[in-house]
Amino acid sequence: MPRFLTPEQAARELGIPKTTIKRLARITGICTRLERNRIAFDEGNLDAMNSWIKEQQAKPAEPSPGEEIDYF
């Protein structure tokens, strides 16, 4: 595996679209910034991103019973 992966290569490794990995990098900060503000991913970034995605998928989509909902 190369030292750094482009967003396209990293997206292929994780099985998600290129635009999604760029958006997640912006939201989470999980990436490496190169010259001219380009983003790249190393093995640690991929592991962290994969863990973050799994954690988000494990969260309940709806509030727990008894949890107050603020509609405003």
ABEGO torsion letter per residue (X at the ends): XBABBBAAAAAAAAGBBAAAAAAAAAAAGBBBBBBGGBBBBBAAAAAAAAAAAAAAAABBABBBBGBBBBAX
